Amino acid sequence: MTIIEKIKNDIHESVLNKDSAKSESLKYLYSLIQREETLKGELKEEAVISILGGEMKRKKEALALFSQGRRNDLAAKEAGEIAILNEYLPQELSEAELLAIIKSVVSNTDSPNFGQVMGKVMAEAKGRADGNLVARLVNEVVKGSDEKK
């Protein structure tokens, strides 16, 4: 079952169960996917994951801003939507798994620089890693390999 099919089924179930928060969130996600489909044609799973990942990033930023602004009601709503969105995204890579990928890329690259390593790692992670975490880890590993030289 594709992510799109799972979202469609879950929209139907949440409407039947009268779970308005979940159904509204899923309908919004589905509308984002449909909009991209009208622009680009049929989407592959990677493209859907990319759309959902972008939405997750926006939700996390909104959660941080609402928490900072002491808008606990809106922060709770965003946290609920993040939990719903997490059901459809692949599990993120752990820090140890990311470090293994980064070290592999660095060892296979002649004179690695940040941009070069970052691009290869993000391509290999395919939406399963937070860009800020990857950037921090790549920076540490690349600086460490520069100091060894």
C-alpha positions as a Markdown table, in Angstrom:
| # | Residue | x | y | z |
|---|---|---|---|---|
| 1 | Met | 0.0 | 0.0 | 0.0 |
| 2 | Thr | 1.4 | 3.3 | -1.0 |
| 3 | Ile | 1.5 | 6.4 | 1.3 |
| 4 | Ile | -1.2 | 8.1 | -0.8 |
| 5 | Glu | -3.5 | 5.0 | -0.5 |
| 6 | Lys | -2.8 | 4.8 | 3.3 |
| 7 | Ile | -3.7 | 8.5 | 3.7 |
| 8 | Lys | -6.9 | 8.0 | 1.7 |
| 9 | Asn | -7.9 | 5.0 | 3.8 |
| 10 | Asp | -7.1 | 6.8 | 7.1 |
| 11 | Ile | -9.1 | 9.9 | 6.0 |
| 12 | His | -12.1 | 7.6 | 5.5 |
| 13 | Glu | -11.6 | 5.9 | 8.9 |
| 14 | Ser | -11.1 | 9.2 | 10.7 |
| 15 | Val | -14.3 | 10.6 | 9.3 |
| 16 | Leu | -16.2 | 7.5 | 10.2 |
| 17 | Asn | -14.7 | 7.6 | 13.7 |
| 18 | Lys | -15.5 | 11.3 | 13.9 |
| 19 | Asp | -11.9 | 12.2 | 14.7 |
| 20 | Ser | -12.0 | 15.7 | 13.2 |
| 21 | Ala | -8.4 | 16.7 | 14.1 |
| 22 | Lys | -7.0 | 13.7 | 12.3 |
| 23 | Ser | -9.3 | 13.9 | 9.3 |
| 24 | Glu | -8.6 | 17.7 | 8.9 |
| 25 | Ser | -4.8 | 17.0 | 9.1 |
| 26 | Leu | -5.0 | 14.2 | 6.6 |
| 27 | Lys | -7.2 | 16.1 | 4.2 |
| 28 | Tyr | -4.7 | 18.9 | 4.2 |
| 29 | Leu | -1.8 | 16.5 | 3.5 |
| 30 | Tyr | -3.7 | 14.9 | 0.7 |
| 31 | Ser | -4.5 | 18.3 | -0.8 |
| 32 | Leu | -0.7 | 19.1 | -0.8 |
| 33 | Ile | 0.0 | 15.8 | -2.6 |
| 34 | Gln | -2.8 | 16.4 | -5.1 |
| 35 | Arg | -1.5 | 19.9 | -5.8 |
| 36 | Glu | 1.9 | 18.5 | -6.7 |
| 37 | Glu | 0.3 | 15.8 | -8.8 |
| 38 | Thr | -1.5 | 18.4 | -10.9 |
| 39 | Leu | 1.7 | 20.3 | -11.4 |
| 40 | Lys | 4.1 | 17.4 | -12.0 |
| 41 | Gly | 1.9 | 14.4 | -12.9 |
| 42 | Glu | 1.9 | 11.1 | -11.0 |
| 43 | Leu | 4.3 | 11.2 | -8.0 |
| 44 | Lys | 6.7 | 8.6 | -6.9 |
| 45 | Glu | 7.0 | 7.6 | -3.2 |
| 46 | Glu | 10.2 | 9.6 | -2.8 |
| 47 | Ala | 8.3 | 12.8 | -4.0 |
| 48 | Val | 5.5 | 12.1 | -1.6 |
| 49 | Ile | 8.0 | 11.6 | 1.3 |
| 50 | Ser | 9.6 | 14.9 | 0.3 |
| 51 | Ile | 6.3 | 16.7 | 0.4 |
| 52 | Leu | 5.5 | 15.2 | 3.8 |
| 53 | Gly | 9.1 | 15.9 | 5.0 |
| 54 | Gly | 8.7 | 19.6 | 4.1 |
| 55 | Glu | 5.4 | 19.8 | 5.9 |
| 56 | Met | 7.0 | 18.2 | 9.0 |
| 57 | Lys | 9.7 | 20.8 | 8.9 |
| 58 | Arg | 7.1 | 23.6 | 8.8 |
| 59 | Lys | 5.1 | 22.0 | 11.6 |
| 60 | Lys | 8.2 | 21.7 | 13.8 |
| 61 | Glu | 9.1 | 25.3 | 13.2 |
| 62 | Ala | 5.6 | 26.4 | 14.0 |
| 63 | Leu | 5.7 | 24.3 | 17.2 |
| 64 | Ala | 8.9 | 26.0 | 18.3 |
| 65 | Leu | 7.5 | 29.5 | 17.6 |
| 66 | Phe | 4.2 | 28.8 | 19.4 |
| 67 | Ser | 6.0 | 27.4 | 22.4 |
| 68 | Gln | 8.3 | 30.3 | 22.4 |
| 69 | Gly | 5.3 | 32.7 | 22.2 |
| 70 | Arg | 3.6 | 30.8 | 25.1 |
| 71 | Arg | 0.7 | 29.8 | 22.8 |
| 72 | Asn | 0.3 | 26.4 | 24.4 |
| 73 | Asp | -3.1 | 25.8 | 22.7 |
| 74 | Leu | -1.6 | 26.2 | 19.2 |
| 75 | Ala | 1.6 | 24.4 | 20.2 |
| 76 | Ala | -0.5 | 21.4 | 21.3 |
| 77 | Lys | -2.4 | 21.4 | 18.0 |
| 78 | Glu | 0.9 | 21.4 | 16.1 |
| 79 | Ala | 2.3 | 18.6 | 18.3 |
| 80 | Gly | -0.8 | 16.6 | 17.5 |
| 81 | Glu | -0.4 | 17.2 | 13.7 |
| 82 | Ile | 3.3 | 16.2 | 14.0 |
| 83 | Ala | 2.3 | 12.9 | 15.6 |
| 84 | Ile | -0.2 | 12.2 | 12.8 |
| 85 | Leu | 2.4 | 13.2 | 10.2 |
| 86 | Asn | 5.0 | 10.8 | 11.7 |
| 87 | Glu | 2.8 | 7.9 | 10.9 |
| 88 | Tyr | 3.4 | 8.4 | 7.2 |
| 89 | Leu | 7.1 | 9.2 | 7.1 |
| 90 | Pro | 9.8 | 6.6 | 7.2 |
| 91 | Gln | 11.6 | 6.3 | 10.5 |
| 92 | Glu | 14.5 | 8.8 | 10.7 |
| 93 | Leu | 18.1 | 7.5 | 10.8 |
| 94 | Ser | 19.8 | 7.5 | 14.2 |
| 95 | Glu | 22.8 | 9.6 | 14.8 |
| 96 | Ala | 25.0 | 6.5 | 14.7 |
| 97 | Glu | 23.6 | 5.4 | 11.4 |
| 98 | Leu | 24.2 | 8.9 | 10.0 |
| 99 | Leu | 27.7 | 9.0 | 11.3 |
| 100 | Ala | 28.4 | 5.7 | 9.5 |
| 101 | Ile | 27.1 | 7.1 | 6.3 |
| 102 | Ile | 29.1 | 10.3 | 6.7 |
| 103 | Lys | 32.3 | 8.5 | 7.5 |
| 104 | Ser | 31.8 | 6.2 | 4.5 |
| 105 | Val | 31.2 | 9.2 | 2.2 |
| 106 | Val | 34.3 | 11.0 | 3.6 |
| 107 | Ser | 36.5 | 8.0 | 3.2 |
| 108 | Asn | 35.4 | 7.5 | -0.4 |
| 109 | Thr | 35.9 | 11.2 | -1.3 |
| 110 | Asp | 39.2 | 12.8 | -2.3 |
| 111 | Ser | 39.8 | 16.0 | -0.2 |
| 112 | Pro | 36.2 | 16.1 | 1.2 |
| 113 | Asn | 34.6 | 19.5 | 1.8 |
| 114 | Phe | 31.3 | 20.3 | 3.6 |
| 115 | Gly | 29.1 | 20.8 | 0.5 |
| 116 | Gln | 30.4 | 17.8 | -1.3 |
| 117 | Val | 29.8 | 15.5 | 1.7 |
| 118 | Met | 26.5 | 17.1 | 2.7 |
| 119 | Gly | 25.1 | 16.5 | -0.8 |
| 120 | Lys | 26.1 | 12.9 | -1.0 |
| 121 | Val | 24.9 | 12.1 | 2.6 |
| 122 | Met | 21.5 | 13.8 | 2.0 |
| 123 | Ala | 21.1 | 11.9 | -1.3 |
| 124 | Glu | 21.8 | 8.6 | 0.5 |
| 125 | Ala | 19.5 | 9.5 | 3.5 |
| 126 | Lys | 16.6 | 10.2 | 1.1 |
| 127 | Gly | 14.4 | 12.2 | 3.5 |
| 128 | Arg | 15.1 | 10.0 | 6.5 |
| 129 | Ala | 17.3 | 12.5 | 8.2 |
| 130 | Asp | 17.0 | 16.1 | 9.6 |
| 131 | Gly | 19.1 | 18.4 | 7.5 |
| 132 | Asn | 20.3 | 20.4 | 10.6 |
| 133 | Leu | 21.5 | 17.2 | 12.3 |
| 134 | Val | 23.3 | 16.0 | 9.2 |
| 135 | Ala | 24.9 | 19.4 | 8.8 |
| 136 | Arg | 26.2 | 19.4 | 12.4 |
| 137 | Leu | 27.5 | 15.9 | 12.1 |
| 138 | Val | 29.1 | 16.5 | 8.7 |
| 139 | Asn | 30.8 | 19.6 | 10.0 |
| 140 | Glu | 32.2 | 17.7 | 12.9 |
| 141 | Val | 33.5 | 14.8 | 10.8 |
| 142 | Val | 34.9 | 17.0 | 8.0 |
| 143 | Lys | 36.7 | 19.3 | 10.6 |
| 144 | Gly | 38.0 | 16.1 | 12.3 |
| 145 | Ser | 39.4 | 14.7 | 9.0 |
| 146 | Asp | 41.0 | 18.1 | 8.2 |
| 147 | Glu | 42.8 | 18.2 | 11.6 |
| 148 | Lys | 44.2 | 14.7 | 11.0 |
| 149 | Lys | 46.0 | 15.9 | 7.8 |
